[in-house]
Amino acid sequence: MHPAPANLLHGVRYAVEYMLFEGDSLDWLETVLPVLAEGFSSLPSGPSPQLDQAAMVEVLRETAVRLRQNYPYFHPLYAGQMLKPPHPIARAAYALAMRINPNNHALDGGRASSQMEIEAVRALADMFGWTAHLGHLTSGGTFANLEALWVAGQLHPNKTILASDQAHYTHQRISGVLQLPFASVASDARGRISIEALEAALQQGNVGTVVVTVGTTALGAVDPLPEILALRERYGFRVHVDAAYGGYFTLAPNLDAESVAAYAALPAVDSIVIDPHKHGLQPYGCGCILFRDPSVGRLYKHDSPYTYFSSDELHLGEITLECSRAGAAAVALWATQRALPLTRDGEFARMLESCRAAALELHWRLSTSDSFIAPMRPQLDIVVWAVPGATVEESSTGARAVFDAAARRDLHLALVHLPRRFFAPDTWPESNRTSQDSAQVTCLRSVLMKPEHLAWIDPIWDRLAAAAQEVVPR
């Protein structure tokens, strides 16, 4: 192992400290890199790359300038999309692993990182109350859901996949890729799958799997899992839970009773997807698929004569559809869970509690303000609201104007299109009720997924109120 040139390391340090506002993790790396190098000290030294140090620093400087074109995703005033900065320990562990650059497709390519993946995934399964399981990391939630529906299709070939109209759009796309029939089920007035509509679809027959969303993308809504499991007893379908966003909230102590009941029912489902690169404090990309029945591993069996020759142990590459996968992602997740165990009384759970508390506080302020319309109390940490107007179109225009005015004040929100039926009947006094019921309303949306958001509610609210005062007609 050869240390980086001193002035190049200084340039990298400056760029990282400036952009990430954390110098400690670089100190950690400098402390532990020699420990890693010691493990390979018996290897003979050889020629090292000859780097033009000044040129490298200049390229990094140019890179930093280009990166400034992003929104400040790391800052609490960014409250738009599902973007959460990785924990410093995750960044440091990922960077440490990149000195090796392991590939967790096979033990040959990732001996240590494969074992760390197994341990990290086991901790996620334990969080959901599973002792036996089959699981692995993926590049993200989309591929994790693809594996879940692929297994579902192998077990129930040519049977229909059902998902809520508020489920992530990739379920329909994945079903098309897998050539499985797909049908969308209506949601209720709170954005959760409608039990009545679901049962009507089940009565049509030929349903193999129902996708349950725990934390929808638009609202953070939690589908009523206990009622869905009761329907499974009658109709015999497979239950897949897409908890890519909301899965970690099983540890949060401040959920409402309906959400608590849904999370308590998770041990009975067939498969779960969770994204550590969302609330798990990991860099992109790091998703996870879990199966309750380990025997589904037989469906992955193949006869490749290469990449699996150095061990008789089960390789992660033998139970995944993906081939090459970043071992560094497993190392970062393992290190983060060692530092912040997935327990209901630990620091990690308190972070989730803070996010949910921030969402409740913002919702309360919105619901008591004349400048906004807050249709529903958040179940997790996503808040949506509309802007007053005589018509749906006028309200949607106002929301876009508030979005722009808030951005000018460095408050970055998101826009989302929601069905008119999510709002009270008298919200917009239009004469043509038929057209307004089917209309889509452009709303504002905040994802308060940073634990710091609770402490930043006042600055967020001040900017939001000022934006509304600027553009919302009185």
NUKOL-50554 format. One record per residue (C-alpha): residue number from 1; residue in one letter; x, y, z. Coordinates in steps of 0.5 Angstrom, whole numbers, always signed. Each point is the difference from the previous one (the first is absolute). Layout:
BEGIN
   pos   code      px      py      pz
   NUM      A       X       Y       Z
...
END
This chain:
BEGIN
   pos   code      px      py      pz
     1      M      +0      +0      +0
     2      H      +3      +7      -2
     3      P      -2      +6      +3
     4      A      -3      +6      -4
     5      P      +4      +6      -1
     6      A      +0      +5      +5
     7      N      -2      +6      -4
     8      L      -5      -4      -4
     9      L      -3      -3      +7
    10      H      +0      +7      +2
    11      G      -4      +2      -6
    12      V      -5      -5      +1
    13      R      -1      +1      +8
    14      Y      -1      +8      -2
    15      A      -6      -2      -5
    16      V      -3      -6      +4
    17      E      +0      +5      +7
    18      Y      -3      +6      -4
    19      M      -5      -4      -4
    20      L      -2      -5      +6
    21      F      +1      +4      +6
    22      E      +4      -5      +4
    23      G      +7      -1      +1
    24      D      +0      -5      +5
    25      S      -2      -6      -5
    26      L      +7      +1      -4
    27      D      +4      +0      +7
    28      W      -3      -7      +1
    29      L      +2      -2      -7
    30      E      +7      +2      +1
    31      T      +0      -3      +7
    32      V      -3      -7      -3
    33      L      +3      +0      -7
    34      P      +7      -3      +3
    35      V      -4      -5      +4
    36      L      -3      -3      -7
    37      A      +7      +1      -3
    38      E      +3      -4      +6
    39      G      -4      -6      -3
    40      F      +4      +0      -6
    41      S      +7      +2      +2
    42      S      +3      -7      -2
    43      L      -1      +1      -7
    44      P      +6      +3      -4
    45      S      -1      +7      -2
    46      G      +0      +2      -7
    47      P      +0      +6      -5
    48      S      -6      +5      +2
    49      P      -4      +4      -5
    50      Q      +4      +7      -1
    51      L      -5      +5      +1
    52      D      +0      +7      -3
    53      Q      -2      +3      +7
    54      A      -1      +7      -2
    55      A      -5      -3      -6
    56      M      -4      -4      +5
    57      V      -1      +6      +5
    58      E      -2      +4      -6
    59      V      -5      -6      -3
    60      L      -3      +0      +7
    61      R      -1      +7      +1
    62      E      -4      +0      -7
    63      T      -4      -6      +3
    64      A      -2      +4      +6
    65      V      -2      +6      -4
    66      R      -4      -4      -4
    67      L      -3      -3      +6
    68      R      -2      +7      +2
    69      Q      -6      -1      -5
    70      N      -4      -5      +5
    71      Y      -5      +2      +5
    72      P      +3      +0      +7
    73      Y      -3      -7      +1
    74      F      +5      +0      +7
    75      H      -3      +6      +3
    76      P      -7      +0      +4
    77      L      -3      +6      -5
    78      Y      +0      -6      -5
    79      A      -7      -3      +2
    80      G      -2      -2      -7
    81      Q      +2      -7      -3
    82      M      +2      -7      +4
    83      L      +7      +2      +1
    84      K      +4      -1      +6
    85      P      +7      +1      +1
    86      P      +4      -6      +2
    87      H      +2      -1      +7
    88      P      +8      +2      +1
    89      I      +1      -7      +2
    90      A      -3      -3      -6
    91      R      +4      +5      -5
    92      A      +7      -2      +4
    93      A      -2      -7      +0
    94      Y      -1      +0      -8
    95      A      +6      +4      -1
    96      L      +4      -5      +4
    97      A      -3      -6      -4
    98      M      +2      +4      -7
    99      R      +7      -1      +2
   100      I      -2      -8      -2
   101      N      -6      +1      -4
   102      P      -3      -6      +1
   103      N      -5      -3      -4
   104      N      -6      -4      +4
   105      H      -2      -4      -6
   106      A      +4      -6      +3
   107      L      +5      -2      +6
   108      D      +6      +1      -5
   109      G      -1      +7      -1
   110      G      -3      +2      +7
   111      R      +2      -5      +5
   112      A      +0      +5      +6
   113      S      -6      +5      -3
   114      S      -4      -6      -2
   115      Q      +0      -3      +8
   116      M      -2      +7      +2
   117      E      -5      +1      -5
   118      I      -3      -7      +3
   119      E      +0      +3      +7
   120      A      -3      +7      -2
   121      V      -6      -3      -4
   122      R      -1      -5      +6
   123      A      +0      +6      +5
   124      L      -6      +3      -5
   125      A      -4      -6      +0
   126      D      +1      +0      +8
   127      M      -3      +7      +0
   128      F      -6      -3      -4
   129      G      -1      -6      +5
   130      W      +3      -5      -5
   131      T      +5      -6      +3
   132      A      +0      -4      -6
   133      H      +1      +4      -7
   134      L      +3      +1      -6
   135      G      +2      +6      -3
   136      H      +6      +5      -3
   137      L      +1      +7      -2
   138      T      -1      +3      -6
   139      S      +1      +6      -4
   140      G      -6      +3      +2
   141      G      -8      -1      +2
   142      T      -1      -1      -8
   143      F      +4      -6      -1
   144      A      -2      -3      +7
   145      N      -7      +1      -2
   146      L      +1      -3      -6
   147      E      +3      -6      +3
   148      A      -6      -1      +5
   149      L      -5      +0      -6
   150      W      +5      -5      -4
   151      V      -1      -5      +6
   152      A      -7      +2      +0
   153      G      -1      -2      -7
   154      Q      +4      -6      +0
   155      L      -4      -3      +6
   156      H      -7      +3      -3
   157      P      +2      +0      -8
   158      N      -5      +4      -4
   159      K      -4      +3      +6
   160      T      -2      +7      +1
   161      I      +4      +5      +4
   162      L      -4      +5      +4
   163      A      +2      +7      +3
   164      S      -3      +6      +2
   165      D      +0      +6      -5
   166      Q      +4      +4      +5
   167      A      +6      -6      +0
   168      H      +6      +2      -4
   169      Y      -1      +0      -7
   170      T      +6      -5      -1
   171      H      -5      -6      +2
   172      Q      -4      +0      -6
   173      R      +7      +1      -4
   174      I      +3      -6      +3
   175      S      -6      -4      -1
   176      G      +0      +2      -7
   177      V      +8      -2      -1
   178      L      -2      -7      +4
   179      Q      -6      -1      -5
   180      L      -5      +0      +6
   181      P      -7      +2      +0
   182      F      +0      +7      +4
   183      A      -6      +3      +3
   184      S      -1      +7      +4
   185      V      -4      +0      +6
   186      A      -4      +7      +2
   187      S      +3      +3      +6
   188      D      -4      +3      +6
   189      A      -1      +7      +2
   190      R      +7      +0      +4
   191      G      +4      -3      -6
   192      R      +0      -7      +3
   193      I      -3      -6      -4
   194      S      -7      -1      +0
   195      I      -2      -6      +4
   196      E      -7      +0      -4
   197      A      +3      +1      -7
   198      L      +5      -5      +2
   199      E      -5      -6      +2
   200      A      -4      +2      -7
   201      A      +7      -1      -4
   202      L      +1      -7      +4
   203      Q      -7      -2      -2
   204      Q      +2      +0      -7
   205      G      +5      -6      +1
   206      N      +7      -1      -2
   207      V      +4      +4      +5
   208      G      +6      -2      +2
   209      T      +3      +5      +4
   210      V      -2      +7      +3
   211      V      +5      +5      +1
   212      V      -1      +4      +6
   213      T      +4      +7      +1
   214      V      +2      +2      +7
   215      G      +2      +7      -2
   216      T      -3      +2      -6
   217      T      +5      +5      -4
   218      A      -5      +6      -1
   219      L      -3      +0      +7
   220      G      +4      -5      +4
   221      A      -7      -4      +1
   222      V      +0      -7      +3
   223      D      -5      -5      -3
   224      P      -4      -4      +6
   225      L      +4      -6      +0
   226      P      -4      -4      +5
   227      E      -6      +1      -4
   228      I      +4      -3      -6
   229      L      +2      -6      +4
   230      A      -7      -1      +2
   231      L      -2      +0      -8
   232      R      +6      -5      -1
   233      E      -3      -5      +4
   234      R      -6      +0      -4
   235      Y      +3      +1      -7
   236      G      +7      -3      +1
   237      F      +5      +5      -4
   238      R      +7      +1      +2
   239      V      +1      +7      +4
   240      H      +6      +4      -3
   241      V      +2      +6      +4
   242      D      +3      +6      -3
   243      A      +3      +4      +6
   244      A      +6      +3      -4
   245      Y      -2      +7      +3
   246      G      -4      -2      +7
   247      G      +3      -7      +2
   248      Y      +5      +3      +6
   249      F      -6      +4      +3
   250      T      -2      -7      +3
   251      L      +5      +3      +6
   252      A      -3      +7      +1
   253      P      -4      +0      +6
   254      N      -4      +6      -2
   255      L      -5      -3      -6
   256      D      -7      +0      +0
   257      A      -4      -6      +2
   258      E      -2      -2      -7
   259      S      +8      +0      -2
   260      V      +2      -4      +6
   261      A      -5      -5      -1
   262      A      +3      -1      -8
   263      Y      +7      +0      +3
   264      A      -2      -5      +5
   265      A      -3      -5      -6
   266      L      +7      +0      -4
   267      P      +2      -6      +3
   268      A      -6      -4      -4
   269      V      +2      +3      -7
   270      D      +4      -4      -5
   271      S      +5      +5      -2
   272      I      +2      +7      +2
   273      V      +4      +5      -4
   274      I      +4      +6      +4
   275      D      +5      +5      -3
   276      P      +6      +1      +5
   277      H      +1      +6      -5
   278      K      -6      +4      +3
   279      H      -1      -1      +7
   280      G      +6      -4      +1
   281      L      +5      +5      +0
   282      Q      +4      -3      -6
   283      P      +3      +3      -7
   284      Y      -4      -2      -6
   285      G      -1      -6      -2
   286      C      -2      -4      +5
   287      G      -7      -4      +0
   288      C      -1      -7      +4
   289      I      -5      -5      -2
   290      L      -2      -5      +6
   291      F      -4      -7      -1
   292      R      -4      -3      +6
   293      D      +1      -7      -3
   294      P      +8      -1      -1
   295      S      -2      -6      -5
   296      V      -2      +5      -6
   297      G      +8      +0      -1
   298      R      -1      -6      -4
   299      L      -3      +4      -5
   300      Y      +6      +4      -1
   301      K      +4      -7      -2
   302      H      +5      +0      -6
   303      D      +5      -4      -3
   304      S      +6      +6      -1
   305      P      +7      -4      +0
   306      Y      +3      +7      +1
   307      T      +1      +5      +6
   308      Y      -2      -5      +5
   309      F      +6      -5      +1
   310      S      +4      +2      +7
   311      S      -5      -2      +5
   312      D      -6      -5      +1
   313      E      -4      +5      +4
   314      L      -6      +3      -3
   315      H      +2      +6      -4
   316      L      -5      +7      +0
   317      G      +1      -1      -7
   318      E      -4      -6      +0
   319      I      -6      +3      +3
   320      T      +0      +7      -4
   321      L      -2      +2      -7
   322      E      +5      +5      +0
   323      C      +7      -2      -1
   324      S      +5      +5      +2
   325      R      -2      +4      +6
   326      A      +4      +5      +4
   327      G      +3      -3      +6
   328      A      +2      +7      +3
   329      A      -8      +1      +0
   330      A      +0      -6      +5
   331      V      +6      +2      +4
   332      A      -3      +7      +1
   333      L      -7      -3      +2
   334      W      +4      -5      +5
   335      A      +4      +6      +3
   336      T      -6      +4      +1
   337      Q      -4      -5      +3
   338      R      +5      -2      +5
   339      A      +1      +8      +2
   340      L      -8      +1      +0
   341      P      -3      -7      +2
   342      L      -7      -1      -3
   343      T      -4      +0      +7
   344      R      -6      +3      +2
   345      D      +4      +4      +6
   346      G      +6      +2      -4
   347      E      +2      +6      -3
   348      F      -2      -2      -7
   349      A      -7      -1      +2
   350      R      +0      +7      +3
   351      M      +2      +3      -6
   352      L      -6      -3      -4
   353      E      -4      +3      +6
   354      S      +2      +7      -1
   355      C      -1      -1      -7
   356      R      -7      -2      +1
   357      A      -1      +6      +5
   358      A      +2      +5      -5
   359      A      -5      -2      -5
   360      L      -6      +0      +6
   361      E      +3      +7      +2
   362      L      +0      +3      -8
   363      H      -7      -3      -1
   364      W      -3      +3      +6
   365      R      +3      +7      -2
   366      L      -3      -1      -7
   367      S      -7      -3      +2
   368      T      -1      +7      +5
   369      S      +3      +4      -5
   370      D      -5      +4      -5
   371      S      +5      +0      -6
   372      F      +0      -8      -1
   373      I      -4      -6      +0
   374      A      +3      -6      +4
   375      P      -5      -6      -2
   376      M      +3      -5      +4
   377      R      +4      -2      +6
   378      P      +7      -3      -2
   379      Q      +1      -7      +2
   380      L      +7      +0      -1
   381      D      +4      +6      -1
   382      I      -2      +3      -7
   383      V      -5      +6      +0
   384      V      -4      +2      -6
   385      W      -5      +6      +0
   386      A      -3      +5      -5
   387      V      -1      +7      -1
   388      P      -7      +3      +0
   389      G      -3      +2      -6
   390      A      -7      +1      -3
   391      T      +1      -6      -5
   392      V      +5      -6      +0
   393      E      +4      +3      -6
   394      E      +0      +7      +4
   395      S      +3      -4      +6
   396      S      +5      -4      -4
   397      T      +3      +6      -3
   398      G      +0      +3      +7
   399      A      +4      -6      +2
   400      R      +5      +1      -5
   401      A      +1      +7      +1
   402      V      +1      -2      +8
   403      F      +5      -5      -2
   404      D      +4      +5      -4
   405      A      +0      +6      +5
   406      A      +2      -5      +5
   407      A      +6      -2      -4
   408      R      +2      +7      +0
   409      R      +0      +0      +7
   410      D      +5      -6      +0
   411      L      -6      -5      +2
   412      H      +0      -5      -5
   413      L      -7      -4      +0
   414      A      -3      -5      -5
   415      L      -6      +0      -4
   416      V      -5      -6      +0
   417      H      -7      -1      -4
   418      L      -5      -3      +4
   419      P      -7      -2      -1
   420      R      -6      +5      +1
   421      R      -3      -5      +5
   422      F      +5      +0      +5
   423      F      -3      +7      +2
   424      A      -6      +2      +3
   425      P      -6      +1      -5
   426      D      -1      +7      +2
   427      T      +8      +2      -1
   428      W      -1      +3      -7
   429      P      -7      +3      -1
   430      E      -1      -2      -8
   431      S      -7      -2      -3
   432      N      +2      -6      -4
   433      R      +2      -5      +6
   434      T      +1      -6      -5
   435      S      +6      +4      -3
   436      Q      +3      +2      +6
   437      D      -1      -7      +3
   438      S      +4      -3      -5
   439      A      +5      +6      +0
   440      Q      +8      +0      +2
   441      V      +2      +5      +5
   442      T      +7      +3      -1
   443      C      +2      +0      +8
   444      L      +6      +1      +4
   445      R      +4      -5      +3
   446      S      +5      -1      +5
   447      V      +4      -6      +2
   448      L      +3      +2      +7
   449      M      +5      -6      +1
   450      K      +6      +3      +3
   451      P      +0      +0      +7
   452      E      +2      +7      +0
   453      H      -7      +2      -3
   454      L      -3      +1      +7
   455      A      +5      +5      +2
   456      W      -1      +4      -6
   457      I      -8      +0      +0
   458      D      +0      +7      +1
   459      P      +5      +3      -5
   460      I      -4      -5      -5
   461      W      -6      +3      +2
   462      D      +2      +7      +0
   463      R      +2      -1      -7
   464      L      -6      -4      -2
   465      A      -5      +6      +3
   466      A      +4      +5      -4
   467      A      +0      -3      -6
   468      A      -8      -1      +0
   469      Q      -1      +7      +2
   470      E      +4      +2      -6
   471      V      -4      -4      -5
   472      V      -7      -2      +3
   473      P      -5      +5      -1
   474      R      -4      +2      +6
END
